[in-house]
Amino acid sequence: MSTRFPTRHCERADLHEAHMVTTPEAASGTCPGYPAPAPHQVWQDADKRLEREGGVRFRVITRIDGTHAHCHDCNKTGEPASSRIFKIRLDRFKPTSTGYRYVGVARRVKGMDAGAAPGL
């Protein structure tokens, strides 16, 4: 029987290898190799149907509430492509067929200071 560890993101803001996280303040867990969803991050939709059709969809997170991320369509660098807001459950920000893959930090997000976050 294998022991399962809860997901516990480390403090790294880039893509990296999955690894164990142990801190004196919290229980051990497994970092999946990408950061926890946060404002100003760009995520790519992992839907296989989009790839088959030659399409790509990126979302930039503008705000997080308790269970959802508020996102806009954007290009790979985080420039918003529409004013429509999408609410996406936080548990979908993982690289599965119904989830999202982490891309990086947006260069600019509507309503964000241009120098507030490092670019992709």
C-alpha positions in Angstrom: 0.0 0.0 0.0 1.4 3.4 -0.9 1.2 6.5 1.2 -0.4 9.5 -0.4 0.8 13.0 0.5 -1.4 16.1 0.1 -0.4 18.6 -2.6 1.7 21.4 -0.9 3.1 23.9 -3.3 6.6 25.2 -2.6 7.5 28.9 -2.9 9.0 28.5 -6.4 7.2 30.5 -9.1 8.6 28.6 -12.1 8.1 25.1 -13.6 10.2 22.5 -11.8 10.4 18.8 -11.0 7.9 17.5 -8.5 9.3 17.0 -5.0 8.5 16.5 -1.4 8.0 19.6 0.7 8.6 19.4 4.5 8.3 22.4 6.7 8.4 22.6 10.5 5.1 24.7 10.5 3.1 22.4 8.3 2.6 18.7 7.4 4.7 17.2 4.6 3.3 17.2 1.1 4.2 16.8 -2.5 4.9 19.8 -4.7 3.5 19.0 -8.2 6.2 21.1 -10.0 4.2 24.2 -10.6 3.1 27.1 -8.3 -0.3 27.5 -6.7 -2.6 29.7 -8.8 -2.1 33.4 -8.0 -2.9 36.7 -9.7 -0.8 37.7 -12.7 -0.1 34.1 -13.7 -0.7 32.8 -17.3 -2.1 29.3 -17.7 -2.7 27.3 -20.9 -5.9 25.3 -21.4 -4.9 21.6 -21.6 -8.0 20.5 -23.5 -6.8 17.9 -26.1 -9.6 19.0 -28.5 -8.0 22.4 -28.8 -4.7 20.9 -29.7 -6.3 18.6 -32.3 -8.0 21.6 -33.9 -4.7 23.6 -33.9 -6.0 26.1 -31.3 -4.4 27.3 -28.1 -6.2 29.1 -25.2 -4.4 31.1 -22.5 -5.9 32.6 -19.4 -4.4 35.2 -17.1 -5.6 35.2 -13.5 -6.6 38.6 -12.3 -8.1 37.8 -8.9 -8.6 34.8 -6.6 -11.6 34.4 -4.3 -12.1 31.4 -1.9 -12.7 28.7 -4.5 -12.3 30.3 -7.9 -9.8 32.2 -10.0 -11.2 35.2 -12.0 -9.4 35.1 -15.5 -9.4 36.8 -18.9 -8.5 35.3 -22.3 -5.0 36.5 -23.1 -2.0 35.8 -25.3 1.1 33.8 -24.1 2.6 36.9 -22.4 -0.6 37.8 -20.5 -1.9 40.6 -22.6 -5.7 40.4 -22.1 -7.5 39.5 -25.4 -11.1 40.2 -24.1 -12.9 41.9 -21.2 -14.9 38.8 -20.5 -14.2 37.3 -17.0 -14.1 33.5 -16.5 -14.4 32.0 -13.1 -12.4 28.7 -13.0 -12.3 26.4 -9.9 -8.9 26.4 -8.3 -8.6 22.6 -8.4 -8.6 22.8 -12.3 -5.1 24.5 -12.3 -3.2 21.3 -12.9 -1.9 19.8 -16.2 -4.7 17.2 -16.8 -7.0 16.8 -19.8 -9.6 19.0 -18.0 -7.2 21.4 -16.4 -4.6 24.1 -17.2 -0.8 24.1 -17.6 1.3 26.8 -15.9 3.1 29.1 -18.4 4.6 31.9 -16.4 4.0 35.4 -15.0 2.2 37.9 -17.1 4.1 41.0 -18.4 1.1 43.2 -18.0 -2.5 42.6 -16.8 -5.3 45.1 -17.2 -5.4 47.1 -14.0 -1.8 46.1 -13.0 1.1 48.5 -12.9 3.5 47.7 -15.9 6.4 47.0 -13.5 4.5 45.0 -10.9 5.5 41.6 -12.2 8.4 40.2 -14.1 7.7 39.3 -17.8 7.7 35.9 -19.5 
